Amino acid sequence: EVQLQASGGGLVEAGGSMTLSCIVSGLALDDYAIGWFRQTPGKAREGVSFISSSEGRTWYRDSVKGRFTISRDNAKNTVYLRMNSLKPEDTAVYYCAAPAGRTYYIPIVENEYAYWGQGTQVTVSS
């Protein structure tokens, strides 16, 4: 059974930093791209950052470029999202996700992701 467990959320002041972790089990992490998404009430879920299965290629949405860094430690079956210079508009529930199979590109569309973690709340106060 594939499971993703996101953690590390909480409350932080604007300008602060936070690191989210996604522990993956049930699949060979080095064969899978991993994505971080976020969602706020009343809005559609949006892709935040993605990392490829190999070579460590990354993608970021424009609003987080230069502030967020995605990384992976395959030996620990963990993908991280380091978030710096946090803004109130970063407040959301953050989810990590994995696609159904190996890809040779970075999937950035939500419907390409088959496995989802439970989400972790990030709240940035102004």
ZIKALIN-V560128 format. One record per residue. N is the residue number from 0. SS is DSSP state (helix for helix, strand for strand, loop for the rest). PSI is psi in degrees with one decimal (* if undefined). OMEGA is omega in whole degrees, 0 to 359 (* if undefined). Layout:
n->N ss->SS psi->PSI omega->OMEGA
n->N ss->SS psi->PSI omega->OMEGA
//
This chain:
n->0 ss->loop psi->128.5 omega->178
n->1 ss->loop psi->130.7 omega->177
n->2 ss->strand psi->140.8 omega->174
n->3 ss->strand psi->131.5 omega->182
n->4 ss->strand psi->111.1 omega->179
n->5 ss->strand psi->141.6 omega->179
n->6 ss->strand psi->171.8 omega->176
n->7 ss->loop psi->-4.3 omega->179
n->8 ss->loop psi->174.8 omega->179
n->9 ss->strand psi->-158.7 omega->181
n->10 ss->strand psi->132.3 omega->180
n->11 ss->strand psi->151.8 omega->177
n->12 ss->strand psi->153.9 omega->176
n->13 ss->loop psi->137.5 omega->183
n->14 ss->loop psi->-11.4 omega->181
n->15 ss->loop psi->-177.2 omega->183
n->16 ss->loop psi->159.0 omega->180
n->17 ss->strand psi->146.7 omega->176
n->18 ss->strand psi->123.0 omega->175
n->19 ss->strand psi->146.4 omega->177
n->20 ss->strand psi->146.7 omega->176
n->21 ss->strand psi->109.1 omega->178
n->22 ss->strand psi->126.5 omega->186
n->23 ss->strand psi->134.6 omega->176
n->24 ss->strand psi->156.7 omega->178
n->25 ss->loop psi->1.7 omega->175
n->26 ss->loop psi->161.1 omega->178
n->27 ss->loop psi->101.8 omega->189
n->28 ss->helix psi->-34.8 omega->183
n->29 ss->helix psi->-7.0 omega->177
n->30 ss->helix psi->-2.7 omega->189
n->31 ss->loop psi->137.9 omega->164
n->32 ss->loop psi->153.8 omega->177
n->33 ss->strand psi->140.3 omega->179
n->34 ss->strand psi->151.1 omega->170
n->35 ss->strand psi->130.6 omega->177
n->36 ss->strand psi->165.0 omega->174
n->37 ss->strand psi->156.5 omega->181
n->38 ss->strand psi->137.1 omega->173
n->39 ss->loop psi->155.6 omega->182
n->40 ss->loop psi->131.1 omega->177
n->41 ss->loop psi->-0.5 omega->181
n->42 ss->loop psi->156.7 omega->178
n->43 ss->loop psi->151.4 omega->176
n->44 ss->loop psi->141.6 omega->182
n->45 ss->strand psi->146.7 omega->177
n->46 ss->strand psi->135.8 omega->182
n->47 ss->strand psi->-51.2 omega->183
n->48 ss->strand psi->149.1 omega->182
n->49 ss->strand psi->150.7 omega->177
n->50 ss->strand psi->138.1 omega->184
n->51 ss->loop psi->167.7 omega->181
n->52 ss->loop psi->-31.0 omega->180
n->53 ss->loop psi->163.3 omega->179
n->54 ss->loop psi->-11.8 omega->178
n->55 ss->loop psi->26.7 omega->177
n->56 ss->loop psi->144.8 omega->186
n->57 ss->strand psi->160.5 omega->176
n->58 ss->strand psi->140.6 omega->177
n->59 ss->strand psi->144.8 omega->172
n->60 ss->loop psi->153.0 omega->188
n->61 ss->helix psi->-38.3 omega->187
n->62 ss->helix psi->-12.7 omega->180
n->63 ss->helix psi->-3.3 omega->180
n->64 ss->loop psi->134.9 omega->181
n->65 ss->loop psi->-11.1 omega->180
n->66 ss->loop psi->-33.7 omega->182
n->67 ss->strand psi->147.3 omega->176
n->68 ss->strand psi->124.9 omega->176
n->69 ss->strand psi->141.9 omega->179
n->70 ss->strand psi->167.4 omega->181
n->71 ss->strand psi->147.6 omega->174
n->72 ss->strand psi->94.8 omega->185
n->73 ss->helix psi->-31.5 omega->180
n->74 ss->helix psi->-28.9 omega->179
n->75 ss->helix psi->4.8 omega->182
n->76 ss->loop psi->40.2 omega->187
n->77 ss->strand psi->138.9 omega->173
n->78 ss->strand psi->138.9 omega->184
n->79 ss->strand psi->153.2 omega->170
n->80 ss->strand psi->105.3 omega->178
n->81 ss->strand psi->125.0 omega->184
n->82 ss->strand psi->116.1 omega->179
n->83 ss->loop psi->164.2 omega->177
n->84 ss->loop psi->48.8 omega->184
n->85 ss->loop psi->145.5 omega->181
n->86 ss->loop psi->155.8 omega->177
n->87 ss->helix psi->-33.4 omega->179
n->88 ss->helix psi->-6.1 omega->173
n->89 ss->helix psi->-7.5 omega->179
n->90 ss->loop psi->125.8 omega->183
n->91 ss->strand psi->171.2 omega->166
n->92 ss->strand psi->126.4 omega->182
n->93 ss->strand psi->133.3 omega->180
n->94 ss->strand psi->142.5 omega->168
n->95 ss->strand psi->154.0 omega->186
n->96 ss->strand psi->155.1 omega->177
n->97 ss->strand psi->145.0 omega->177
n->98 ss->strand psi->173.3 omega->183
n->99 ss->loop psi->-27.1 omega->182
n->100 ss->loop psi->-176.8 omega->181
n->101 ss->loop psi->140.8 omega->175
n->102 ss->loop psi->155.5 omega->178
n->103 ss->loop psi->17.1 omega->174
n->104 ss->loop psi->175.6 omega->179
n->105 ss->loop psi->109.5 omega->176
n->106 ss->loop psi->129.5 omega->179
n->107 ss->loop psi->6.7 omega->179
n->108 ss->loop psi->134.0 omega->186
n->109 ss->helix psi->-40.7 omega->186
n->110 ss->helix psi->-0.8 omega->173
n->111 ss->helix psi->-6.8 omega->183
n->112 ss->strand psi->126.4 omega->186
n->113 ss->strand psi->-27.8 omega->185
n->114 ss->strand psi->133.1 omega->185
n->115 ss->strand psi->143.0 omega->171
n->116 ss->loop psi->178.8 omega->187
n->117 ss->loop psi->-12.4 omega->180
n->118 ss->loop psi->147.1 omega->176
n->119 ss->strand psi->133.8 omega->185
n->120 ss->strand psi->129.4 omega->173
n->121 ss->strand psi->123.4 omega->179
n->122 ss->strand psi->123.1 omega->180
n->123 ss->strand psi->116.8 omega->181
n->124 ss->strand psi->147.4 omega->181
n->125 ss->loop psi->* omega->*
//
